[in-house]
């Protein structure tokens, strides 16, 4: 059973499945205002997920950009802060271990 807490403007602020001091008002699960509140939460969570997923892509772009600048001798790897160097080397090691695992799934004496 949904119980709600309202903000000063009267809109739903939070939701609980149990009655309590913080959630004193019962509303029907089919109440349009409750459905709108839940839809907003779902949209917000979907947006947060999409942003987190795009962060992964941006991280890879930034990493590739750093390596491009290094290859073109625009910056030196040693000019980067030590923490950045450590993180980049760690990611490069992880990526190469995955590549090795994928490329070398056959024993030396096996062929396709």
C-alpha positions, 0 to 999 in steps of 0.5 A: 500500500503506498503512503506518501509525504507531500511537499509544501506545494502539495506535490508528492515528495516521497513514497513508502510502503508503510504508514508512518510519521514521514508518510502519513497519507495513503493513496491508491496505487492507480492515483494519477498523481502517484503514477506521474511521480513514479514516472518522473523517478523512472525518467530520472533514473533512465537519464542517470543511467544514460549519462553514466553509460556516456561517461564510459565513452567519454573516458575512452575518448579522453584516454585516446586523446592523451595517447594521440598527443603523446604519439605526436610528441605534443606532451610527454607521458612523464609530464602527466601527474603521477596519478594519471600515469598510474591510471593510464598504465593500469588501463593499458595493462587491463586492455592488453590482458583482455586482448591477449586472452581473446587472441590466445584462446587456442593452445600453441599446437591448435589451429582453426 
